[in-house]
Amino acid sequence: MLALADLCAAAAAMLVMTVPATGTFWALLFLPLWPLLAKLFGLYDRDHRALRHLTADEVPSLLAWVALSTTIVLLLLSLTPAGLVEWGTAFALFVVAAVMVIGFRSLARWLWWRWTPPELVALVGDGPVLASLQRKFRLFKEMHLELAAVREIDELGSGRDREDELIALTDRVDRIVVAATGVEADLIGYLKDLCRARQVKISVVSPFRGKALSSERFVQLADLPILEYNTWDPSRSSLLIRRLFDVGASALGLLLFAPFAVVFAIAIKLDSPGPVLFSQIRAGLGGRPFRMYKLRTMRVDAEAELGNFVDIDELEEPAFKLRDDPRVTRVGAFLRRLSLDEVPQLINVLVGEMSIVGPRPEQVELVERYTDAERVRLTVKPGVTGPMQVFGRGELTFSERLAVEIQYIENPSLGQDLRILIHTLPAVIRGTGAF
C-alpha cells in the first residue's frame, strides 16, 4: 500500500509540474525509480518492525528521499528529448512531491488501519516499567495494537514450566514486548530464538533511560526507549531486489574479469600442472550442498594432502585456516592475497547458489559438526564477500566470525550489503588474514 501511495504521489507531482514544463511525458518513464529509492531508504520496512508507525515520524526521511529522487529524475530527464528543467520547476517538483507523498502515505496508513485487524501483543515484564507500558498502550490508540496478554516475569516460573508458558504465549500473539526493570538477558535470548522460529515480532523496553541511555537512537514511545529485534523473514521485495542485484553484479563482474582470465589461466598453468579451476562441495542455504568454483591456488593433489596438516575430527572449532600453507603455489599466493581466486564464484551467484554478500560457504564435513546455534549462518545464502572478509578474514576465530555473521544475518538490509561491498576493497588491499 505504501509503494502504491508513493507511485501515485510521484506520478501526480510529475503530471502537475514536469509534464507542463517540458511538454512531454518523458518524466513518467522514471516513475519506478521512486519506490526503488524508497526501498533503499528503508521506507517500506519500518512499519513491519516498529510498534508505532506514523507518517509524521518519518517526515525527515521522506524529505531526504524526495530530494534525492527529484534530483536523479531531473538529471536523467536532461538526457532525454525533454531536456533540462529550470531550477524553479525543479524546486516546485520537490515541494509538490513532498506534500503529495506525505498526504498519500497518511491516507494509505489510515486505510490500512481501517481494513486490517489490530496486532495482538503480549507484555512480559515487571515493576513500574511494565505498568508504564500498559498505560502507553491505552494512551496511544493510533498504534493499532490489541493487548492480548500480560505476564509478570516472576509468575513465569523456571525451567521447563517457563519455556512451556512462553511457547503458549507466542502461539497466541503477533508480537511480544519485554518491559523489565533490569536486564533479562537469558529471557530475551530465549524469546528471540522462539519468536524467530514462529515469525513473531519482539520488542524490548530498554532498562536504560535518561542519562544512562545510549546516544544511538531507538524507537521512542513517549519516555520509553524501545529496542526492536528482527525475528521475521526478509520481505519479498527485499529478496527480489537482492536477486536482481546479484544477477546484475555477477554478470557485470564476469564480463569485466574475462580479459584477465586468460592471463591468470596461463600463469596458473605455467606455475604448476593441473586444471585452472578448482571446485569443491560446500554447504549452501539450509545446508544444501553445491559445487563452488575458484581459481586453483594449490597443487593439484592438495585435497589428498589435507590430512597431513589437519585432522578435521580433532578440531576444537568447526573451521580451520592454515598459515603459510605449503600446498599453495606462487601464483596462488598472489591470487589469494587479492582474493582474485574467488571471482569464479560469480558463476555460483549467477545461477542462484550464492549471493554477492553473505557468510562465506564452508565445507560440508565442517558444517556437519555445527551446533544448532551455529547453524544460524546457514539461514541465508553464502556470499562471495561478507562480514568475515571485512572484519579480519582468516585472523578471526570461529566464534568471532560467527558473531559478526549473526549480526549481519539478524539485521538484513540493502544498506548493510552496500557498506560491506564498499569496505571489501580496502580490506583486500590491507590483506589482513589473507592466507
matplotlib code that plots the C-alpha trace (Angstrom):
import matplotlib.pyplot as plt

x = [0.0, 2.8, 4.6, 1.3, 0.9, 4.4, 3.9, 0.6, 2.2, 5.2, 3.0, 0.7, 3.6, 5.3, 2.0, 1.4, 5.0, 7.3, 4.8, 3.5, 7.1, 8.6, 5.6, 6.4, 5.7, 9.3, 9.4, 6.9, 9.4, 11.5, 8.5, 9.8, 12.8, 10.7, 9.7, 13.1, 14.9, 12.3, 13.1, 16.8, 15.9, 14.1, 10.7, 8.8, 10.3, 9.9, 6.2, 6.6, 9.2, 8.0, 5.3, 4.0, 4.1, 3.0, 3.8, 4.8, 7.6, 9.3, 9.0, 12.8, 13.5, 10.7, 12.1, 15.6, 14.2, 12.1, 15.0, 17.3, 14.5, 13.8, 17.4, 18.0, 14.9, 15.7, 19.3, 18.0, 15.4, 18.1, 19.4, 16.0, 14.4, 12.7, 16.0, 16.9, 14.3, 14.6, 15.6, 12.4, 10.4, 12.8, 12.2, 8.5, 8.5, 10.3, 7.7, 4.7, 6.1, 6.9, 3.3, 1.8, 3.9, 3.1, -0.6, -0.8, 1.1, -1.1, -4.1, -2.6, -2.0, -5.5, -7.0, -4.7, -5.8, -9.5, -9.2, -6.8, -7.3, -5.0, -1.8, -2.1, 0.6, 1.7, 3.6, 6.2, 7.9, 7.8, 7.6, 6.8, 8.2, 5.5, 2.8, 4.1, 4.0, 0.4, -0.6, 1.1, -0.9, -4.1, -3.0, -1.6, -4.6, -3.0, -0.5, -3.3, -2.4, -4.6, -3.3, -3.8, -1.9, 0.2, 2.7, 4.8, 8.3, 8.1, 4.9, 6.6, 8.3, 11.6, 13.0, 10.5, 7.5, 8.8, 9.5, 6.0, 4.4, 6.4, 5.7, 2.0, 2.3, 4.0, 1.3, -1.4, 0.2, 1.9, 4.4, 5.9, 7.2, 9.6, 9.4, 11.6, 13.3, 16.6, 18.5, 16.8, 19.5, 18.6, 14.8, 15.4, 17.8, 15.3, 12.4, 14.4, 15.1, 11.5, 10.0, 12.3, 11.1, 7.4, 7.8, 6.6, 8.0, 9.8, 10.4, 12.3, 11.9, 15.5, 16.2, 18.5, 16.7, 17.6, 21.4, 22.2, 20.6, 23.0, 23.3, 22.3, 18.6, 16.0, 12.3, 10.8, 7.4, 6.9, 9.6, 10.2, 13.1, 12.2, 14.7, 13.4, 14.6, 14.4, 12.7, 11.0, 12.0, 13.0, 10.2, 9.5, 10.5, 13.9, 14.5, 13.6, 15.9, 18.7, 18.3, 18.3, 21.4, 23.1, 22.3, 23.4, 26.6, 27.7, 27.1, 29.0, 31.8, 32.3, 32.3, 34.9, 37.0, 37.0, 40.0, 42.2, 41.0, 43.3, 46.3, 45.6, 44.9, 48.3, 50.0, 48.4, 49.3, 52.9, 53.3, 52.0, 50.4, 46.7, 43.4, 42.8, 39.6, 39.2, 35.8, 34.7, 31.4, 30.3, 27.2, 24.7, 21.4, 19.9, 23.0, 22.2, 25.5, 26.5, 29.7, 31.7, 34.2, 37.6, 40.8, 43.2, 45.7, 47.2, 48.9, 46.6, 46.9, 46.2, 43.0, 44.6, 47.4, 45.0, 45.1, 48.8, 48.1, 44.6, 42.6, 39.0, 37.7, 40.1, 39.4, 38.2, 36.0, 34.3, 36.7, 40.4, 42.8, 46.5, 49.1, 52.0, 50.2, 52.9, 50.3, 49.8, 51.6, 53.4, 50.7, 48.1, 49.6, 49.3, 45.7, 44.8, 46.4, 44.0, 41.1, 41.1, 40.7, 37.2, 36.0, 34.7, 32.2, 30.2, 29.1, 27.5, 25.9, 24.5, 22.8, 21.4, 23.6, 25.3, 24.8, 27.3, 27.2, 26.7, 28.5, 31.4, 30.4, 32.0, 33.0, 30.2, 32.2, 32.7, 29.1, 28.1, 29.8, 27.8, 25.6, 22.0, 23.2, 26.0, 23.6, 22.1, 24.8, 23.1, 19.8, 20.9, 22.8, 26.5, 28.3, 31.4, 32.2, 30.7, 31.3, 34.2, 36.1, 35.6, 36.4, 39.6, 39.2, 41.5, 42.6, 39.1, 38.4, 35.3, 33.4, 34.4, 33.5, 30.1, 29.4, 29.8, 27.9, 25.0, 25.0, 24.7, 22.0, 19.8, 19.9, 19.5, 19.3, 20.4, 22.3, 24.3, 25.2, 26.4, 28.5, 30.2, 30.9, 32.4, 34.6, 35.7, 38.2, 40.1, 40.1, 41.6, 44.2, 45.2, 45.5, 44.7, 44.1, 44.6, 46.2]
y = [0.0, 2.4, 1.6, 2.3, 5.5, 6.6, 5.8, 7.7, 10.7, 10.7, 10.4, 13.2, 15.5, 14.9, 15.3, 18.6, 20.0, 18.4, 17.4, 21.0, 22.4, 20.1, 19.4, 15.7, 12.6, 11.5, 12.1, 9.3, 6.8, 7.2, 6.5, 3.1, 4.9, 6.4, 3.2, 1.7, 4.5, 4.5, 0.8, 1.7, 4.3, 1.6, 3.4, 0.1, -2.0, 0.2, -0.3, -4.1, -3.5, -0.6, -0.6, 2.7, 3.7, 7.3, 9.3, 12.2, 10.1, 9.6, 13.1, 13.8, 10.6, 11.3, 14.7, 13.3, 10.6, 13.0, 15.4, 12.6, 11.1, 14.5, 15.2, 11.8, 12.0, 15.5, 14.5, 11.6, 13.7, 16.1, 13.1, 12.7, 14.9, 16.7, 18.5, 20.5, 21.7, 25.2, 25.3, 26.9, 24.0, 21.5, 23.1, 23.2, 19.5, 18.8, 20.7, 19.2, 15.7, 16.0, 17.2, 14.5, 11.8, 12.8, 13.0, 9.8, 7.9, 9.2, 8.1, 4.6, 4.1, 5.3, 2.8, 0.1, 0.9, 0.7, -2.6, -4.7, -6.1, -4.8, -6.5, -8.9, -8.1, -9.8, -7.9, -9.6, -7.7, -6.4, -3.3, 0.2, -0.3, -2.8, -0.6, 2.4, 0.4, -0.7, 3.0, 3.9, 1.2, 2.7, 6.2, 5.8, 4.3, 5.1, 2.2, -0.2, -2.8, -5.0, -6.1, -9.9, -10.9, -9.5, -11.8, -10.9, -12.4, -13.8, -15.7, -17.5, -20.0, -21.5, -24.3, -26.3, -24.6, -21.2, -22.5, -24.0, -20.7, -18.7, -21.2, -21.0, -17.2, -16.9, -19.1, -16.6, -13.3, -11.3, -9.5, -9.8, -6.8, -7.3, -4.5, -5.4, -3.2, -5.0, -6.6, -10.0, -11.3, -15.0, -14.3, -12.1, -14.5, -17.4, -15.3, -14.0, -17.6, -18.6, -15.7, -16.2, -19.8, -18.7, -15.5, -13.4, -9.9, -9.0, -5.6, -4.8, -1.7, -0.7, -0.7, 2.3, 5.7, 9.3, 10.0, 6.3, 5.9, 5.4, 8.2, 5.8, 6.4, 3.9, 3.7, 6.1, 5.6, 8.7, 8.4, 4.7, 3.7, 0.6, -1.9, -3.7, -7.1, -8.7, -12.1, -12.4, -13.4, -10.8, -9.3, -10.5, -7.1, -7.3, -10.8, -9.6, -6.6, -8.6, -11.3, -8.6, -7.0, -10.4, -11.2, -7.8, -7.6, -11.1, -10.8, -7.4, -8.9, -11.9, -9.6, -7.3, -10.2, -12.1, -10.2, -11.0, -14.6, -15.7, -14.1, -15.8, -19.2, -19.1, -18.1, -20.9, -23.5, -22.3, -22.3, -25.9, -28.7, -29.2, -27.5, -23.8, -24.0, -25.8, -26.9, -28.2, -29.2, -26.6, -26.1, -23.5, -22.2, -24.5, -26.7, -27.9, -28.9, -27.2, -27.1, -23.9, -22.7, -20.9, -20.3, -23.1, -21.7, -25.0, -28.1, -30.4, -33.1, -30.6, -32.2, -35.6, -33.9, -32.1, -35.0, -34.4, -30.9, -31.0, -33.7, -32.4, -34.8, -33.3, -29.6, -27.7, -25.5, -26.4, -24.3, -24.0, -21.8, -22.7, -20.0, -20.5, -23.5, -25.4, -26.6, -23.0, -22.2, -18.9, -17.7, -19.0, -16.9, -13.8, -14.6, -15.3, -12.0, -10.0, -12.5, -12.9, -16.6, -16.0, -14.4, -17.6, -17.8, -15.1, -18.1, -19.6, -16.2, -16.1, -19.5, -18.6, -20.8, -17.9, -14.2, -11.3, -10.6, -13.2, -15.6, -17.5, -21.0, -23.8, -27.4, -29.9, -32.0, -29.0, -27.9, -31.4, -30.6, -27.4, -27.0, -25.7, -22.2, -22.3, -23.4, -19.9, -19.0, -21.4, -19.5, -17.2, -17.8, -17.8, -14.8, -14.0, -11.4, -10.8, -9.6, -12.1, -10.5, -7.0, -7.7, -9.8, -12.7, -15.6, -13.8, -14.3, -17.2, -19.2, -17.6, -14.1, -14.9, -16.4, -13.2, -10.8, -13.1, -13.4, -9.6, -9.4, -12.2, -10.7, -7.1, -7.6, -4.5, -3.4, -0.6, -3.1, -5.1, -1.9, -1.0, -4.4, -4.1, -0.7, -1.9, -5.1, -3.3, -1.6, -4.9, -6.7, -4.0, -4.3, -8.0, -8.8, -12.5, -13.3, -16.8]
z = [0.0, 0.8, -2.5, -4.4, -2.5, -3.4, -7.1, -7.1, -5.4, -7.7, -10.8, -9.6, -8.9, -12.2, -14.1, -12.4, -12.7, -15.2, -17.9, -18.4, -18.1, -20.7, -22.9, -22.8, -20.7, -20.5, -16.8, -16.2, -17.7, -14.5, -12.2, -11.0, -9.5, -6.8, -4.9, -5.6, -3.8, -1.1, -0.5, -0.3, 2.3, 4.4, 4.0, 3.4, 6.2, 9.2, 9.6, 10.0, 12.7, 14.8, 17.5, 16.2, 12.5, 11.8, 8.7, 10.9, 12.4, 9.0, 7.5, 7.7, 5.8, 3.3, 2.6, 2.0, -0.2, -2.3, -2.7, -4.0, -6.2, -7.7, -8.4, -10.1, -12.2, -13.4, -14.2, -16.2, -17.8, -19.1, -21.2, -23.0, -25.7, -22.8, -22.0, -18.9, -16.4, -14.9, -11.2, -10.3, -11.8, -10.0, -6.6, -7.2, -8.1, -4.8, -2.8, -4.6, -4.5, -0.7, 0.0, -2.2, -0.6, 2.9, 2.0, 0.1, 2.8, 5.5, 3.5, 2.9, 6.6, 7.5, 5.1, 6.4, 10.0, 8.9, 6.9, 9.0, 12.5, 15.2, 16.1, 19.0, 21.7, 24.9, 27.5, 29.7, 32.4, 36.0, 38.2, 37.1, 33.6, 32.8, 34.4, 32.4, 29.1, 29.8, 30.2, 26.9, 25.1, 26.5, 25.6, 22.1, 20.2, 16.8, 17.4, 16.2, 18.8, 21.0, 24.3, 24.4, 27.5, 30.3, 32.2, 35.2, 34.9, 38.4, 37.5, 34.6, 36.8, 35.8, 33.6, 31.5, 33.0, 31.9, 28.4, 28.0, 29.2, 26.7, 23.8, 24.6, 24.6, 21.3, 19.7, 20.6, 19.6, 16.8, 19.0, 22.4, 24.3, 27.2, 29.8, 32.7, 35.4, 35.0, 32.1, 31.4, 29.0, 29.3, 28.9, 25.9, 24.3, 24.6, 23.4, 20.4, 19.2, 19.9, 18.1, 15.1, 14.8, 15.0, 13.0, 16.0, 16.4, 19.6, 21.1, 24.4, 26.5, 27.4, 31.1, 30.5, 30.5, 31.0, 31.1, 31.0, 27.6, 24.7, 22.2, 19.4, 18.5, 19.5, 18.6, 21.2, 22.7, 24.8, 27.6, 26.9, 24.5, 22.6, 21.2, 18.1, 17.1, 13.6, 14.0, 10.6, 7.2, 4.6, 2.6, -1.0, -2.3, -0.5, -1.9, -5.4, -5.3, -3.8, -6.6, -9.3, -7.8, -7.6, -11.2, -12.5, -10.4, -11.1, -14.9, -15.0, -12.8, -15.1, -18.1, -16.7, -15.4, -18.8, -20.3, -17.2, -17.0, -19.9, -18.2, -14.9, -16.6, -18.4, -15.1, -13.2, -15.9, -16.1, -12.3, -11.7, -13.6, -13.3, -14.2, -14.0, -12.0, -8.7, -7.4, -4.0, -2.5, 0.1, 2.2, 0.9, 2.0, 4.6, 4.5, 1.0, -0.8, -4.0, -6.1, -5.5, -8.1, -7.5, -9.5, -8.4, -5.9, -4.6, -6.0, -7.9, -5.1, -2.3, -1.2, -0.7, 1.3, 3.7, 6.2, 6.7, 8.1, 9.7, 11.4, 11.0, 13.6, 16.2, 15.6, 18.6, 16.3, 13.0, 11.0, 10.1, 8.2, 7.6, 7.7, 5.2, 3.7, 1.7, -0.8, -2.1, -5.3, -6.0, -8.4, -5.9, -3.1, -5.3, -6.2, -2.6, -1.4, -3.6, -3.4, -7.2, -6.8, -5.6, -8.8, -10.5, -7.6, -9.5, -11.6, -8.4, -7.8, -11.3, -11.0, -7.6, -5.3, -3.7, -3.2, -3.7, 0.1, 2.8, 5.2, 3.5, 2.4, 4.4, 3.7, 4.2, 6.6, 8.9, 8.7, 9.9, 13.2, 13.8, 16.8, 16.4, 17.4, 14.8, 12.0, 12.0, 9.4, 7.0, 7.1, 4.3, 1.0, 1.3, -0.2, -2.3, 0.3, 3.7, 7.2, 7.7, 4.8, 6.2, 9.8, 9.7, 7.3, 8.4, 11.6, 13.1, 15.4, 14.6, 17.5, 16.3, 12.8, 13.9, 16.0, 13.1, 10.8, 13.2, 13.5, 9.7, 9.4, 12.1, 10.7, 6.9, 4.7, 1.3, 3.0, 5.1, 1.9, 0.2, 3.2, 3.2, -0.5, 0.0, 2.8, 0.9, -1.4, 1.5, 3.4, 0.3, -0.1, 3.6, 3.2, 6.8, 7.2, 3.5, 3.7]

ax = plt.figure().add_subplot(projection="3d")
ax.plot(x, y, z, "-o")
ax.set_aspect("equal")
plt.show()
